[in-house]
Amino acid sequence: MPSPRHPEHDSHNQQTQPTSAHIRWLLELTSIPTAAGREQRVIHWIKKWVAQRHNLALRADDAGNLVIERAPPPTPPTSLRQTEPGIPPLFITAHLDHPAFVVERIIGPSVIETTFRGGVLDPYFKAARVIVYAHEGEPLRGTVTQKESGDPFPRCLVDLDDGCSTNSVSVGDIARWGLPDSTITDGQLHAPACDDLAAVAAALTTMDRLRDRDDASHVKLLFTRAEEVGFVGAIAACKLRTMPAGAQVLALENSRSFPNDSPIGGGPIVRVGDRLSIFSPQLTAAVSKVAAALAGEQIRSPGTPSSSGDPSKSVTPKYQWQRKLMPGGACEATAYQTYGYESTCICLPLGNYHNMADLAAVQSGDADAIANAHVAPEVISVSDYEGMIELLVACGTELGPAPTAAEKLDDLYATRRFVLRST
């Protein structure tokens, strides 16, 4: 497992060395190589983390998804207040994989054939540099020399650099883009894999802060595998009933940021839907209510003006958050909802989505952008990450029903129908 570069090792980094545990976990996790179906390095890190906490337990379902929950007490508690009956389990979920290469064949002394598991556009593969993480020995560097379609995943040839040999490489090893380990610069994390390992770090931090609270014993974590190839782990969790019927699900994601709509640094996003579906209106409203309370806002009825429209009353909120659709991709919340769970999503706005730099220009067909397409570290705001943790902790203890749209409209009608009376 590679060690993350610390900020003081980077002469261009203008942020002091992070000392808090949740920042350290963020740096470490987002530096770990992972791929769909090959998440073992991240799983090993999580197992060690749980083993250091006597009141947490970890179990795996038959698909290898991980559940972290409160360990049963050695003796039944007599004085501690118990979670009120009727509170459904609240699962905070994130996935353990990121788009990457998996070794399928050893072609020769310095050539390997890989499949790429995840969504990255073709121009980014041309002569791209990669790092191969063999099962033993030092990582090996190489270059993508060929990419062709495959079923179900595209196939890529990788030529290792001079002096590197395939002797230590085995089928099933993984490779990722040739990017540096995670660093923090000017309040932003630059990492090989924010999606979704930054969310894993946020979920673990949340559990660490809630694990001794009696009013949060219903909070559990679910970490899924193989999200980047079609929610395979999440679908398995639903079919296996890894989460009991009636559980509520907060799926965590890192979702592509659009600067004018979902800016990095604007706060974590309560995501109302994705390009496939709209999430649970009731649960989304309940999470929004918690976020609004953190920001010192009030949930207003439709048609009620906001004081923020008056410049004389504008103030910087103590907590920043966003509420967006985020249609640029699909999210596991869609899978959970499809299989009968009440689910919604909280996400971090993400730059260089799936490591694709200048993505908008490449997608637009700009010839120069396509010719110069290159991979780059994913980027999130550390303040957004910390805001996600704050929101999750609050949801773990304060999440309750929010007024439904029908209730809001009925209230509006009751208080304002007088304007319809004839004069």
C-alpha positions as CSV (number, residue, x, y, z in Angstrom):
1,M,0.0,0.0,0.0
2,P,1.6,3.3,-1.0
3,S,2.1,6.0,1.6
4,P,0.5,9.3,0.9
5,R,2.7,12.3,0.2
6,H,2.4,14.7,3.0
7,P,2.0,18.4,2.3
8,E,5.3,19.4,3.8
9,H,7.0,17.2,1.2
10,D,5.7,19.3,-1.7
11,S,7.4,22.6,-2.1
12,H,4.4,24.0,-4.1
13,N,1.9,23.1,-1.4
14,Q,0.8,26.0,0.6
15,Q,-1.2,24.2,3.3
16,T,0.3,23.1,6.5
17,Q,0.5,19.4,7.4
18,P,-2.9,18.1,8.4
19,T,-2.9,16.6,11.9
20,S,-6.5,15.6,12.4
21,A,-7.4,12.0,12.1
22,H,-10.1,12.5,9.5
23,I,-7.8,14.4,7.2
24,R,-5.1,11.7,7.6
25,W,-7.7,9.0,6.7
26,L,-8.7,11.0,3.7
27,L,-5.2,11.3,2.4
28,E,-4.4,7.6,3.0
29,L,-7.6,6.1,1.6
30,T,-7.6,8.3,-1.6
31,S,-4.0,7.1,-2.3
32,I,-4.8,3.4,-2.2
33,P,-5.0,1.6,-5.6
34,T,-8.4,0.0,-6.2
35,A,-10.5,-1.4,-9.0
36,A,-13.9,-2.9,-9.5
37,G,-13.6,-6.5,-8.1
38,R,-10.1,-5.8,-6.9
39,E,-10.8,-3.7,-3.8
40,Q,-8.7,-5.8,-1.4
41,R,-6.2,-3.0,-0.4
42,V,-9.0,-0.7,0.7
43,I,-10.7,-3.6,2.5
44,H,-7.5,-4.4,4.3
45,W,-7.2,-0.7,5.5
46,I,-10.8,-0.7,6.7
47,K,-10.4,-4.0,8.6
48,K,-7.4,-2.6,10.5
49,W,-9.4,0.6,11.2
50,V,-12.3,-1.4,12.7
51,A,-10.1,-3.7,14.7
52,Q,-8.8,-0.7,16.6
53,R,-12.3,0.1,17.9
54,H,-13.6,-2.4,20.4
55,N,-17.3,-1.3,20.1
56,L,-17.5,-1.7,16.3
57,A,-18.0,-4.9,14.4
58,L,-17.4,-5.7,10.7
59,R,-19.0,-8.3,8.6
60,A,-19.0,-9.2,4.9
61,D,-22.0,-10.4,2.9
62,D,-21.7,-13.1,0.2
63,A,-20.7,-10.6,-2.4
64,G,-17.8,-9.2,-0.3
65,N,-19.6,-5.9,0.6
66,L,-18.7,-4.7,4.1
67,V,-21.1,-3.7,6.9
68,I,-19.8,-1.8,9.9
69,E,-22.1,-1.5,12.9
70,R,-22.2,-1.2,16.7
71,A,-20.8,-4.4,18.3
72,P,-23.2,-6.0,20.7
73,P,-22.4,-5.2,24.3
74,P,-20.9,-8.1,26.4
75,T,-23.8,-7.7,28.8
76,P,-27.2,-6.1,28.3
77,P,-27.1,-2.4,29.3
78,T,-29.1,-1.5,32.4
79,S,-28.7,2.3,32.6
80,L,-28.0,3.5,29.0
81,R,-30.9,4.9,27.1
82,Q,-31.8,2.7,24.2
83,T,-32.6,3.8,20.7
84,E,-36.4,4.4,20.6
85,P,-38.4,1.6,19.1
86,G,-39.5,2.1,15.5
87,I,-36.4,4.0,14.4
88,P,-35.3,2.3,11.1
89,P,-31.7,1.4,10.6
90,L,-29.9,4.2,8.8
91,F,-27.2,2.9,6.4
92,I,-24.5,5.3,5.1
93,T,-23.1,3.8,2.0
94,A,-20.1,4.4,-0.3
95,H,-18.3,2.3,-2.9
96,L,-14.7,1.0,-2.6
97,D,-13.6,1.0,-6.3
98,H,-12.5,3.5,-8.8
99,P,-11.9,3.3,-12.6
100,A,-8.7,1.3,-13.2
101,F,-7.0,-1.5,-15.1
102,V,-7.0,-5.2,-14.2
103,V,-4.3,-7.5,-15.5
104,E,-5.7,-10.3,-17.7
105,R,-2.7,-11.8,-19.5
106,I,1.1,-11.6,-19.4
107,I,2.0,-11.2,-23.1
108,G,5.8,-11.1,-22.8
109,P,8.7,-10.0,-20.5
110,S,7.6,-6.4,-20.5
111,V,4.0,-6.4,-22.0
112,I,0.7,-7.1,-20.2
113,E,-2.9,-7.1,-21.4
114,T,-5.4,-5.5,-19.1
115,T,-9.1,-4.7,-19.1
116,F,-10.3,-1.2,-18.0
117,R,-13.1,-1.3,-15.5
118,G,-14.9,2.1,-15.4
119,G,-16.0,5.0,-17.6
120,V,-13.2,7.0,-19.2
121,L,-13.3,8.5,-22.8
122,D,-11.0,7.0,-25.4
123,P,-8.8,10.1,-26.0
124,Y,-7.5,9.8,-22.4
125,F,-5.9,6.4,-23.1
126,K,-3.5,7.5,-25.9
127,A,0.1,6.9,-24.6
128,A,-1.2,7.3,-21.1
129,R,1.2,6.6,-18.3
130,V,0.2,3.9,-15.7
131,I,1.5,2.3,-12.5
132,V,1.1,-1.4,-12.2
133,Y,0.7,-2.7,-8.6
134,A,2.1,-6.2,-8.6
135,H,1.2,-8.6,-5.8
136,E,4.8,-8.3,-4.5
137,G,7.7,-6.0,-5.0
138,E,7.7,-2.3,-6.1
139,P,5.1,-0.7,-8.4
140,L,6.0,-0.8,-12.0
141,R,5.5,2.0,-14.5
142,G,4.4,1.7,-18.1
143,T,2.5,3.2,-21.0
144,V,-0.8,2.3,-22.7
145,T,0.1,1.4,-26.3
146,Q,-3.2,0.0,-27.5
147,K,-6.9,0.1,-26.6
148,E,-9.6,-1.8,-28.3
149,S,-13.2,-2.7,-27.5
150,G,-14.0,-5.8,-25.5
151,D,-16.9,-7.6,-23.8
152,P,-17.7,-6.5,-21.2
153,F,-14.7,-4.2,-20.7
154,P,-12.2,-2.6,-23.2
155,R,-8.8,-4.2,-23.5
156,C,-5.5,-2.3,-23.2
157,L,-1.9,-3.3,-23.8
158,V,0.6,-1.8,-21.4
159,D,4.3,-1.8,-22.2
160,L,6.5,-1.6,-19.1
161,D,9.4,0.8,-18.9
162,D,12.9,-0.3,-19.6
163,G,14.3,-2.2,-16.6
164,C,10.8,-3.3,-15.5
165,S,9.8,-7.0,-15.9
166,T,6.5,-8.9,-15.8
167,N,8.1,-11.5,-13.5
168,S,6.4,-10.1,-10.5
169,V,3.1,-9.4,-12.2
170,S,0.1,-11.8,-11.9
171,V,-3.3,-12.0,-13.5
172,G,-5.7,-10.1,-11.3
173,D,-3.2,-7.4,-10.3
174,I,-4.3,-3.8,-10.9
175,A,-2.9,-0.8,-12.6
176,R,-4.0,2.8,-12.4
177,W,-3.1,6.1,-14.0
178,G,0.4,7.3,-13.4
179,L,-0.6,10.0,-10.8
180,P,1.0,11.0,-7.6
181,D,-0.4,10.1,-4.2
182,S,-2.9,12.5,-2.5
183,T,-1.9,16.0,-1.4
184,I,-3.8,19.0,-0.1
185,T,-3.0,22.3,-1.7
186,D,-4.8,25.6,-0.9
187,G,-7.7,23.8,0.8
188,Q,-8.3,21.3,-2.0
189,L,-7.5,17.6,-2.1
190,H,-5.8,16.4,-5.3
191,A,-6.0,12.6,-5.4
192,P,-5.8,9.6,-7.7
193,A,-9.2,8.5,-6.5
194,C,-11.6,10.8,-4.6
195,D,-14.5,8.8,-6.2
196,D,-15.5,7.2,-3.9
197,L,-12.7,6.8,-1.4
198,A,-13.2,10.4,0.0
199,A,-16.8,9.3,0.8
200,V,-15.4,6.2,2.5
201,A,-13.2,8.4,4.7
202,A,-16.2,10.6,5.5
203,A,-18.4,7.6,6.4
204,L,-15.7,6.2,8.7
205,T,-15.2,9.5,10.4
206,T,-18.9,9.8,10.9
207,M,-19.1,6.4,12.5
208,D,-16.1,7.2,14.7
209,R,-17.9,10.2,16.0
210,L,-21.2,8.4,16.6
211,R,-20.1,5.0,17.9
212,D,-20.3,6.0,21.5
213,R,-23.7,7.8,21.3
214,D,-26.7,6.0,22.5
215,D,-29.0,7.9,20.1
216,A,-27.1,6.8,17.1
217,S,-27.0,3.0,17.6
218,H,-29.2,2.6,14.5
219,V,-26.5,4.1,12.2
220,K,-24.5,1.5,10.1
221,L,-22.1,1.7,7.2
222,L,-22.3,-0.3,4.0
223,F,-19.3,-0.3,1.7
224,T,-20.0,-1.8,-1.7
225,R,-17.8,-3.3,-4.5
226,A,-17.7,-2.9,-8.2
227,E,-19.8,0.3,-8.5
228,E,-17.9,1.6,-11.5
229,V,-19.1,-1.3,-13.7
230,G,-22.8,-1.0,-13.0
231,F,-23.6,-0.9,-9.3
232,V,-22.9,-4.7,-9.1
233,G,-22.0,-4.7,-5.4
234,A,-25.0,-2.5,-4.5
235,I,-27.4,-4.7,-6.5
236,A,-26.0,-7.8,-4.8
237,A,-26.5,-6.1,-1.4
238,C,-30.1,-5.6,-2.3
239,K,-30.7,-9.1,-3.5
240,L,-28.9,-10.6,-0.5
241,R,-30.9,-8.4,1.9
242,T,-27.6,-7.2,3.4
243,M,-29.7,-4.3,4.6
244,P,-33.0,-5.2,6.3
245,A,-36.3,-4.2,4.7
246,G,-37.3,-0.8,5.9
247,A,-33.8,0.5,6.2
248,Q,-33.1,4.1,5.1
249,V,-30.1,4.7,2.9
250,L,-27.8,7.7,2.5
251,A,-25.6,6.9,-0.5
252,L,-22.4,9.0,-0.6
253,E,-20.8,10.0,-3.9
254,N,-18.3,12.2,-5.5
255,S,-20.1,13.7,-8.5
256,R,-18.9,15.8,-11.4
257,S,-19.0,19.5,-10.6
258,F,-20.3,22.1,-13.0
259,P,-18.8,25.4,-11.9
260,N,-21.9,27.5,-12.5
261,D,-24.3,25.1,-11.0
262,S,-22.5,22.8,-8.4
263,P,-19.2,24.5,-7.6
264,I,-16.4,22.9,-5.7
265,G,-16.2,24.7,-2.3
266,G,-20.0,25.4,-2.3
267,G,-20.6,22.8,0.3
268,P,-21.7,19.1,0.2
269,I,-24.7,18.5,-2.1
270,V,-28.0,16.9,-1.1
271,R,-28.6,15.2,-4.4
272,V,-32.2,14.8,-5.4
273,G,-31.6,12.5,-8.4
274,D,-29.2,11.4,-11.2
275,R,-29.5,10.8,-14.9
276,L,-31.5,7.6,-14.2
277,S,-34.0,8.5,-11.5
278,I,-35.2,10.8,-8.8
279,F,-34.5,9.7,-5.2
280,S,-36.9,9.5,-2.3
281,P,-38.6,12.9,-1.9
282,Q,-39.3,12.2,1.7
283,L,-35.8,11.2,2.7
284,T,-34.3,13.9,0.5
285,A,-36.5,16.5,2.3
286,A,-35.5,15.1,5.7
287,V,-31.8,15.4,4.9
288,S,-32.4,18.9,3.5
289,K,-34.1,19.9,6.7
290,V,-31.1,18.8,8.7
291,A,-28.7,20.7,6.4
292,A,-30.9,23.8,6.6
293,A,-30.8,23.7,10.4
294,L,-27.0,23.5,10.3
295,A,-27.0,26.6,8.1
296,G,-29.4,28.4,10.4
297,E,-32.0,28.4,7.7
298,Q,-35.7,27.7,7.8
299,I,-37.4,25.4,5.3
300,R,-39.7,27.9,3.6
301,S,-43.0,27.2,2.0
302,P,-43.3,27.6,-1.7
303,G,-43.8,31.2,-2.7
304,T,-42.3,32.6,0.5
305,P,-39.5,35.1,-0.3
306,S,-36.1,34.6,1.2
307,S,-34.4,37.3,3.2
308,S,-31.3,36.6,1.3
309,G,-32.8,38.5,-1.6
310,D,-32.4,41.7,0.5
311,P,-28.7,42.8,0.3
312,S,-29.1,44.5,3.6
313,K,-29.9,41.2,5.2
314,S,-27.4,39.0,3.4
315,V,-25.1,37.1,5.7
316,T,-22.6,34.3,5.1
317,P,-24.2,31.2,6.5
318,K,-22.3,29.3,9.2
319,Y,-22.7,26.1,7.2
320,Q,-22.7,25.8,3.4
321,W,-24.6,23.2,1.4
322,Q,-26.2,22.7,-2.0
323,R,-29.3,20.9,-3.3
324,K,-28.9,19.7,-6.8
325,L,-30.0,17.0,-9.3
326,M,-26.5,16.2,-10.5
327,P,-27.4,14.6,-13.9
328,G,-23.9,14.0,-15.0
329,G,-23.8,10.4,-13.9
330,A,-25.7,7.7,-12.1
331,C,-25.6,6.8,-8.4
332,E,-26.1,3.7,-6.2
333,A,-29.1,5.5,-4.6
334,T,-31.0,4.6,-7.8
335,A,-30.2,0.9,-7.3
336,Y,-31.3,1.0,-3.7
337,Q,-34.5,2.7,-4.5
338,T,-35.2,0.4,-7.4
339,Y,-35.1,-2.6,-5.0
340,G,-37.4,-1.1,-2.4
341,Y,-35.3,1.0,-0.1
342,E,-36.0,4.6,0.8
343,S,-32.8,6.2,-0.4
344,T,-31.1,9.5,-1.3
345,C,-27.6,10.8,-1.9
346,I,-25.2,13.2,-0.4
347,C,-22.2,14.0,-2.7
348,L,-19.1,16.0,-2.9
349,P,-18.7,18.2,-6.0
350,L,-15.8,16.7,-8.0
351,G,-13.2,18.2,-10.4
352,N,-11.5,16.1,-13.1
353,Y,-14.3,13.5,-12.9
354,H,-12.8,10.0,-13.4
355,N,-9.4,11.7,-13.7
356,M,-10.4,13.3,-17.0
357,A,-8.9,16.8,-17.3
358,D,-10.6,19.4,-19.4
359,L,-13.5,17.0,-19.8
360,A,-16.1,19.6,-21.0
361,A,-13.9,20.6,-23.9
362,V,-13.2,17.0,-24.9
363,Q,-16.9,16.2,-24.8
364,S,-17.7,19.2,-26.9
365,G,-15.4,17.8,-29.7
366,D,-12.8,20.5,-29.4
367,A,-9.9,19.2,-31.6
368,D,-7.1,20.7,-29.5
369,A,-8.6,19.4,-26.3
370,I,-9.0,15.9,-27.8
371,A,-5.5,15.9,-29.1
372,N,-4.1,16.9,-25.7
373,A,-6.4,14.9,-23.5
374,H,-4.7,13.8,-20.4
375,V,-5.5,12.3,-17.0
376,A,-5.1,14.3,-13.8
377,P,-5.8,13.9,-10.1
378,E,-9.4,14.3,-9.0
379,V,-10.1,17.3,-6.9
380,I,-12.5,18.1,-4.0
381,S,-12.6,20.8,-1.5
382,V,-11.6,19.9,2.0
383,S,-14.2,22.2,3.4
384,D,-16.9,20.3,1.4
385,Y,-15.5,17.0,2.8
386,E,-15.7,18.3,6.4
387,G,-19.2,19.7,5.6
388,M,-20.3,16.2,4.5
389,I,-19.1,14.7,7.8
390,E,-20.9,17.4,9.8
391,L,-24.1,16.7,7.9
392,L,-23.8,13.0,8.3
393,V,-23.2,13.3,12.0
394,A,-26.3,15.5,12.3
395,C,-28.4,13.0,10.2
396,G,-27.3,10.2,12.5
397,T,-28.9,11.8,15.5
398,E,-31.4,14.3,14.2
399,L,-32.9,12.9,11.0
400,G,-36.7,12.8,11.2
401,P,-39.7,13.3,9.0
402,A,-39.9,16.5,7.0
403,P,-43.2,18.0,5.9
404,T,-44.4,16.5,2.7
405,A,-45.2,18.6,-0.3
406,A,-48.9,17.9,0.3
407,E,-48.7,19.2,3.9
408,K,-46.8,22.3,2.7
409,L,-49.4,23.0,0.0
410,D,-52.3,22.3,2.4
411,D,-50.8,24.8,4.9
412,L,-50.4,27.4,2.1
413,Y,-54.0,26.9,1.1
414,A,-55.3,27.1,4.6
415,T,-53.5,30.4,5.4
416,R,-53.9,32.1,2.0
417,R,-57.1,31.0,0.4
418,F,-58.7,34.2,1.6
419,V,-57.3,35.9,-1.4
420,L,-59.7,33.9,-3.6
421,R,-62.8,35.3,-2.0
422,S,-64.9,37.5,-4.1
423,T,-65.0,41.2,-3.1
